[in-house]
């Protein structure tokens, strides 16, 4: 794939999600991350989107 800007990549990703669903895309993205990268991403999402609502679960290694 040719290098594209972030906006274009987001648009392409949105089209992919519409076609196969978010679960499939998330599963594929998670497969590309190591454990530390995934934990960092989940922590960042928790902080940004959920005001650290899940931080205790993340700190204790509890996943639902």
N, C-alpha and C positions, 0 to 999 in steps of 0.2 A: 504494500500500500504506500502510496506517495505521502510524504509528510503533509498534514493538513493542520489548519489552525484549530484551536480548542473549540470554537463555535461550530465549525464544520464537523469535527469529531463528535460533538454532542448531538448534532442533528442526525448523524448516521446512527449513533447509539440509540437515539429515540426511535428511529425507524426500525431498528433491529428488535427493540423491546416490543413495539407494536406487532411485529410479525411473529415472534416466538414467545413473548411473555417475559416479565421481569424475573421470574424464578430461574428460567434457563440462563439468562444473561448473568444473574448474580452467581449462579453455580459455576459458570465458566470463569468469571472474574476471580472468584475465591480460589479456584484451582491454580491460578497463576501467582498467588501470594504465598509467602511462607507464613508461619504462625505469628511471628512478631509483626509483620506488615498487616496481617488481618486484624490483630488485636489493636494496633494503632489506628487503623481505619474505623473499626467499630467504636473505639473510644472517641475519636474525632466526631463521628456522626452523633454519638450520644451527647457530646458537649454542645454541638452546633444545633441539632434538631430537637433534642429532648431535655436540655438544661440539666444534664448529668443524672437523669432519672434512673439510668441503668448502671451507674458507676459502681455501686456496691456489688452488684452481680458480676461486673467485669473484674473488679479488684479481687473478688473471692474466687474467680474462675467458674462462676455458675452461669450456665447458659440454659435457656429454657428448652 
